[in-house]
């Protein structure tokens, strides 16, 4: 189930969402230009490594270019491949613009980075001795999804559903889309317990999502309601 757009209009230009998307794309292009070997060094320099964060390991002097705690922020702008980047940026654009709209630009940047920080630590504490770098914007974006679920569960999201050789596009309520997404993160996270090596940081997604749900009340404007019933009329299509 791949979300394509929502029917939830905004009242301000989401300049920070656009800026974050642009920064992530530019960083990825720079990574790609380095070549495989230098890109790996770059990821170790700016990715968040749990064992380094908790003082169990240290990076070589030529790789340790910034304090470990700063890697929690720089890691949000690195990605492991084109599909990793594309999926994250798609979710950021669909759901992030409404969250920026309800809190304004300055609060949004704090909210986004704080959710990303909590998400990264949520994954790091599950294996404090891991030397695998954590990278990606999905932890911070998960915070936006958690906030969106509480604010706009009734908004309609156009999703693409692959059915073997066929695909179908239907509108589904955001509450179902995001609720299913979170359920899959919890299920996948439980199945990944005890596994070593790289992979999807499901606990970062879970931690970021819960952080977004807990923090949105502090960051949104007072006039914005939870479980907002407002949504615009979308094109005539199947709904669920």
C-alpha positions in Angstrom: 0.0 0.0 0.0 1.8 3.1 -1.3 0.4 6.5 -0.5 0.4 9.0 -3.4 -1.3 12.1 -2.0 -3.9 13.2 0.5 -6.9 15.5 0.1 -5.9 17.7 3.1 -5.1 21.3 2.0 -2.7 23.7 3.7 -2.9 27.4 4.4 0.9 28.1 4.3 3.7 27.3 1.9 5.5 24.3 3.5 8.9 25.8 2.9 10.6 23.6 5.5 9.3 20.4 4.1 10.5 21.5 0.7 13.8 22.5 2.2 14.3 19.2 4.0 13.5 17.3 0.8 16.0 19.4 -1.2 18.7 18.9 1.5 18.2 15.1 1.5 18.3 14.9 -2.3 21.5 17.1 -2.4 23.2 15.0 0.3 22.3 11.8 -1.5 23.7 13.1 -4.8 26.9 14.0 -3.0 27.1 10.5 -1.5 26.5 8.9 -4.9 29.3 11.1 -6.4 31.9 9.8 -3.9 31.9 6.2 -5.2 31.3 3.1 -3.1 34.5 3.2 -0.9 34.4 6.9 0.0 30.6 6.8 0.5 31.1 4.1 3.1 33.6 6.3 4.9 31.1 9.2 4.7 28.3 7.1 6.2 30.6 6.1 9.2 31.6 9.8 9.6 28.0 11.2 9.7 25.8 8.1 10.6 24.8 7.4 14.2 26.6 4.3 15.5 25.0 3.0 18.7 28.3 1.6 20.1 30.0 5.0 19.6 27.1 6.9 21.1 27.2 4.8 24.2 31.0 4.9 24.5 31.6 1.2 23.8 33.6 1.8 20.7 35.4 4.7 19.1 36.0 5.7 15.5 39.5 6.1 14.0 40.8 9.7 14.2 40.4 10.2 10.5 36.8 9.2 10.6 35.7 10.9 13.8 34.9 14.3 12.3 32.3 15.4 14.9 31.1 14.6 18.4 29.0 11.3 18.5 25.9 13.1 19.7 25.9 15.3 16.6 25.6 12.2 14.4 22.1 11.8 15.7 21.2 14.9 13.7 23.5 14.4 10.6 22.3 10.8 10.2 18.8 12.1 9.4 20.0 13.4 6.1 21.8 10.3 4.8 20.2 7.5 2.9 21.3 4.0 1.8 19.9 4.0 -1.7 17.5 5.7 -4.1 14.4 3.7 -3.0 15.2 4.5 0.6 15.4 8.2 -0.2 12.3 8.2 -2.5 10.1 6.4 0.0 11.0 8.8 2.8 10.6 11.9 0.7 7.2 10.8 -0.5 6.0 10.3 3.0 7.5 13.6 4.1 5.8 15.5 1.3 2.3 13.9 1.7 2.1 14.1 5.5 4.7 16.7 6.6 3.1 19.8 4.9 0.0 19.6 7.1 2.1 19.3 10.2 4.1 22.3 9.3 0.8 24.1 8.6 -0.5 23.5 12.1 2.6 24.6 14.0 4.4 27.1 11.8 7.9 27.0 10.5 10.0 27.5 13.6 8.1 25.0 15.7 8.1 22.5 12.9 11.9 22.4 12.6 12.2 21.7 16.3 9.5 19.1 16.2 11.0 17.3 13.2 14.5 17.2 14.7 13.3 16.2 18.1 11.3 13.3 16.8 14.3 12.2 14.7 16.5 12.3 17.8 14.0 10.3 19.9 13.6 7.8 17.0 17.4 7.3 16.7 17.8 6.7 20.4 14.8 4.3 20.4 16.7 2.1 18.0 20.1 2.6 19.5 19.0 1.4 23.0 17.9 -2.0 21.5 21.5 -2.8 20.7 23.9 -0.5 22.3 26.9 -2.5 21.1 26.0 -2.3 17.4 28.6 -0.8 15.1 26.2 -0.5 12.2 25.5 3.1 11.3 21.9 4.3 11.5 20.9 6.6 8.6 17.8 8.0 7.1 15.0 10.5 7.7 12.3 7.9 8.5 12.6 8.3 12.2 11.8 12.0 12.1 9.1 11.4 9.4 7.5 8.8 11.6 7.0 11.5 14.2 5.0 13.5 11.5 2.9 10.4 10.8 2.1 10.0 14.5 1.1 13.6 14.7 -1.0 13.4 11.5 -2.9 10.4 12.9 -4.1 12.3 15.9 -4.9 15.5 13.9 -6.4 14.2 10.6 -7.5 10.5 10.9 -10.5 11.3 8.6 -8.5 12.8 5.8 -8.5 10.7 2.6 -5.3 9.3 1.3 -5.0 8.1 -2.3 -3.0 4.8 -2.2 -1.6 2.5 -4.8 -2.3 -1.2 -4.0 -0.2 -3.6 -6.1 -2.2 -6.8 -6.9 0.2 -9.1 -8.7 0.4 -7.9 -12.3 -2.4 -5.3 -11.6 -2.6 -2.2 -9.5 -5.5 -0.3 -8.0 -5.7 3.2 -6.7 -8.3 3.9 -4.0 -8.9 6.5 -1.3 -8.6 5.3 2.2 -8.9 7.2 5.5 -5.6 8.3 6.9 -6.4 6.6 10.2 -6.4 3.2 8.4 -3.3 3.9 6.3 -1.2 5.2 9.2 -2.6 2.7 11.7 -1.7 -0.2 9.4 1.7 1.3 8.8 2.4 1.5 12.5 1.1 -2.1 13.1 3.5 -3.3 10.5 6.4 -1.5 12.2 5.5 -3.1 15.5 5.1 -6.6 13.9 8.4 -6.3 12.0 10.2 -4.8 15.0 9.2 -7.8 17.1 10.4 -10.2 14.5 13.7 -8.4 14.2 14.6 -8.7 17.9 17.9 -10.5 18.3 18.9 -10.1 14.6 22.4 -8.7 14.0 23.7 -6.6 11.1 22.1 -3.9 9.0 18.5 -3.6 8.0 15.4 -1.5 8.6 15.4 0.3 12.0 11.9 -0.6 12.9 12.3 0.6 16.5 13.3 4.0 15.2 10.0 4.1 13.3 8.1 3.1 16.4 9.9 5.5 18.7 9.5 8.4 16.3 5.8 7.7 15.7 5.0 7.6 19.5 7.1 10.7 20.0 5.1 12.6 17.4 1.8 11.5 19.1 3.1 12.6 22.5 4.6 15.9 21.4 2.0 17.2 18.9 -0.1 18.7 21.6 2.8 20.9 22.7 3.7 22.1 19.2 0.4 22.6 17.4 -1.5 25.9 17.5 -4.2 26.0 20.2 -7.0 26.5 17.6 -6.1 23.2 15.9 -8.4 20.3 17.0 -7.4 16.7 17.5 -9.3 14.2 15.2 -10.1 17.1 12.9 -13.1 16.1 10.7 -12.3 18.7 8.1 -11.3 17.4 4.7 -11.9 18.6 1.2 -13.9 16.7 -1.5 -11.6 14.4 -3.4 -12.2 13.1 -7.0 -14.8 10.4 -7.5 -12.9 7.1 -6.8 -13.3 4.0 -4.7 -13.1 4.7 -1.0 -12.5 2.5 2.1 
